[in-house]
Amino acid sequence: MMVRGSGCSMTNVISTLTARAQLGRIIKRASQDNERFVIRRRGEPKVVLLSLQDYIRTIAPPPKWLERIWAQSRRQGLDQLTLRDIDGLVADVRRRQKKPSR
């Protein structure tokens, strides 16, 4: 059963059995196609599954100051750093702080 949700997201009502059997496929549809799923147990709606992006956009939008920081990060290319890159930068700063000044 499909129910029209708020915005352009499609809401699908499924059973817990279907959710268990097709969890990978459901996660893919939610994250890639922006679909929402209401999961029923014994006929009653119990859980909503939606992508993180959808959640942030509709339920918990970031404050304006955080959006500005993200935009500045993108402009400087910092949003492309991997965790390994970040760990390396932190290690460099720590090494410099430990060196005694002469």
C-alpha positions as CSV (number, residue, x, y, z in Angstrom):
1,M,0.0,0.0,0.0
2,M,1.3,3.4,-0.9
3,V,0.3,6.6,0.8
4,R,1.2,10.1,-0.4
5,G,3.5,11.8,2.2
6,S,4.4,15.4,2.8
7,G,6.6,16.9,0.1
8,C,7.6,14.8,-2.9
9,S,8.4,11.7,-0.9
10,M,6.3,8.6,-1.4
11,T,5.3,6.7,1.7
12,N,5.0,2.9,1.5
13,V,3.2,0.9,4.3
14,I,4.8,-2.5,4.8
15,S,4.8,-5.3,7.3
16,T,7.6,-6.2,9.7
17,L,8.0,-9.4,7.8
18,T,8.6,-7.6,4.5
19,A,10.9,-5.1,6.3
20,R,13.0,-8.0,7.7
21,A,13.1,-9.9,4.4
22,Q,13.9,-6.9,2.2
23,L,15.8,-4.5,4.5
24,G,18.7,-3.9,2.1
25,R,16.4,-3.1,-0.7
26,I,14.2,-0.8,1.5
27,I,17.3,1.1,2.7
28,K,18.4,1.5,-0.9
29,R,15.0,2.8,-2.0
30,A,14.8,5.2,1.0
31,S,18.3,6.6,0.5
32,Q,18.4,6.8,-3.3
33,D,14.8,7.4,-4.3
34,N,13.8,9.4,-1.2
35,E,11.0,7.0,-0.4
36,R,9.5,6.6,3.1
37,F,8.3,3.5,4.8
38,V,5.8,3.0,7.6
39,I,6.4,-0.4,9.1
40,R,3.4,-2.2,10.6
41,R,3.3,-4.8,13.2
42,R,0.1,-6.8,13.6
43,G,-1.6,-4.3,11.4
44,E,-0.6,-1.2,13.5
45,P,1.9,1.4,12.3
46,K,5.0,1.2,14.6
47,V,8.1,2.6,12.8
48,V,8.9,5.1,10.1
49,L,12.0,4.5,8.0
50,L,13.4,7.4,5.9
51,S,16.8,8.5,4.6
52,L,19.0,10.7,6.7
53,Q,18.8,13.5,4.2
54,D,15.0,13.4,4.2
55,Y,15.0,13.4,8.0
56,I,17.4,16.4,8.2
57,R,15.4,18.3,5.6
58,T,11.9,17.7,7.1
59,I,12.3,16.8,10.7
60,A,15.6,18.4,11.9
61,P,16.7,21.1,9.5
62,P,20.2,22.4,10.5
63,P,20.5,25.9,11.9
64,K,21.5,28.7,9.4
65,W,25.0,29.0,11.0
66,L,25.7,25.3,10.3
67,E,24.5,25.7,6.7
68,R,27.0,28.6,6.3
69,I,29.8,26.5,7.7
70,W,29.0,23.7,5.3
71,A,28.9,26.1,2.4
72,Q,32.3,27.5,3.3
73,S,33.6,24.0,3.6
74,R,32.4,23.1,0.1
75,R,34.0,26.3,-1.3
76,Q,37.3,25.4,0.2
77,G,37.1,21.7,-0.8
78,L,37.2,20.6,2.9
79,D,34.0,18.5,2.4
80,Q,36.1,16.1,0.3
81,L,38.5,15.2,3.1
82,T,38.5,11.6,4.2
83,L,38.7,10.4,7.8
84,R,42.3,9.4,7.0
85,D,43.1,13.0,5.8
86,I,41.6,14.5,8.9
87,D,43.5,12.1,11.2
88,G,46.7,13.1,9.4
89,L,46.0,16.8,9.9
90,V,45.2,16.3,13.6
91,A,48.4,14.3,14.0
92,D,50.5,17.0,12.3
93,V,49.1,19.7,14.6
94,R,49.7,17.6,17.7
95,R,53.3,16.9,16.6
96,R,53.9,20.6,16.1
97,Q,52.4,21.4,19.6
98,K,54.7,18.9,21.3
99,K,58.0,20.3,19.8
100,P,59.7,22.5,22.4
101,S,60.3,26.0,21.2
102,R,63.9,27.2,21.0
